[in-house]
């Protein structure tokens, strides 16, 4: 699906969700994720990651400003626009890796790059940090304390958060 159609679909689902005040677990959210993601990388659910967290290296594909507000525990910031393979040079090619962003689009693209570079166990966190927080999992400040503050990327994407305190830096 081309980017223009995807953005149109997202806009439609956003307006439908706004009118109906749907929770993030809604049909609109699931449909948005299906249309936005190409599902070219294996996905891992929030519950599966939470259960097996210690087995994975966690990579954050969001902008530095988003990461500085909060992130998953122990996540390594690798970015999206500024991503370079040198940032993951210390990770073995067969280590299990989970990449996440806000909802999963940017992390999917970074996961694709990792696979192209020979990483063999790469997963995209389905629904990203938004789904993680919405399912009442803990996020952390750079100092290591638990927080409910989250950078929602922008005011439009923040609609999909039904938990947390939206913070723009």
N, C-alpha and C positions, 0 to 999 in steps of 0.2 A: 504494500500500500504506500503510495507516495506521501511525502511529508505534508503537502497541502491538504490532502484528503484526511490524513491523521489529525492535523490541527483542527480541521472542520468538525470531525467526529468528536474530538475533545471538547470543543466549544459547545456543541449540541448537548453532549452529556453533562457538561457543567451547568448549562442553563436548565436542563431537565432536573438535575439534582438540586439546584438552588430552589426551583419552584416547589419541589416535593420535600425539601429538607431531608434528603436521604442520608442515612449514616454511611460512613465510608465502606462498610461491608456490603453496600448495596449493589444492585444490578448495574447501576451507572458506573461505579468504581471498577467493578470487574470487567465491564465492557471496555472502559477506557484503557485498562491495562492490556487487554487482548488486542486492541487496535493499535496501541502505542508500541508494544514490544513485538519484535519479530520472533521471539522464542527460539533464537538460534543457539542459545547456551542453556545447559541444564539449569533448572531453577530449584531453589530450596525454599521451603516454607519457613515462616517465622518459628513455628513450633519445632520443626526439625532442627533448625539452627540452634534454638535455645536449648534443646535437649543434648546436642552434641557440640556445644560451643567450643570447648577446649581443643577439639580435634582440628579446628580450622585457623588459618591465617585470614584475618578480616581486613579488607581493603575498602576505603571510603573514596568514591569517585566524584564527590561533590566539590564545589569551590571551597577554597580555604576559609572564606567568611562563614560558610555554612558549618564546616567542620569545627571552627573555633567556638561556635555557640554550643554544640553538643555532637556527640557521635556514639557509636557502639563501643563498648568497653574494649580497650586495647587496639582499636582500629588504626591502621596505618593510612595516613592521607596520601593518596596518589593523584588526586585530581582528575579532571576530564579534559578541559581545554589545554592544560599544561602537562598532560600525562606523558611520561617517558619511561621506557622499559628499565632504565637505570634505577628507578625507584623500587623495583622489585628484584634487583640483582641478587640479593641475599636470600631469596626464597627458592628452594629446590623446585625443579620443574615438575616433580611428582607429588609435591605437598598439596593437600586439600586447601583450596582458597575459596572464600566467599567475597564477592564484590557487591557493594550496595551504593545507592544514591538516594534521592528523595522517593521516587516511585519505581525505578528500575530501568529507565531508558539509558541514561548515561552509563550506568554500571554494566548493562548488557554490551554496550559498545566497547568498554574497557575489557570486559571478559573475552570478547571476540579477539581483541588484540593479544591478550595473554595466550589464548589458544593458538593463534597464528604463530606466536613466538615459541611454541612447544610446551606450554604448561598443560598438563593432562587432566587435572582434577579441579576445574574451575566451575563455580556455581554463581548464579545471579540470585540475590535475595528477592524473592517475589514480593512486590509491593514496597520494597525499600524500607528506609527508616520510618516512613509514615506508617506503614503497616506494622512495623515493630512497635512503635509507640502506641498506635491505636489498639494493639493487642496487649497493652499494659506491660510491656517489657521495659526495662530500665535503659536510659541513655545517660551519658556522662559528659561533664565539663572537661576541658583540657587539664584541669587540676585533679581530676579523678573523682569528683563528687557526683552523686546522682542528681539529676535535674529533670524538670519537665519543660525547660526552655528548648525550643527547636527553631531553626531557621527554615521557613517554609518555601524557600527559593524565591517566590514572589507572592503577591496577594491572591492571584488566580489559583496557583497550585496549592496554596494554603487551605483552600476549600476542602481538600481531601483529608485534612487532619481533623479528627473529632476529639482529640485529646492533646494536652500540652499547652504551653504558652508560646505563641508565635513571637519570635524575636528576630529582628532584622539587624543584626550586628550589635 
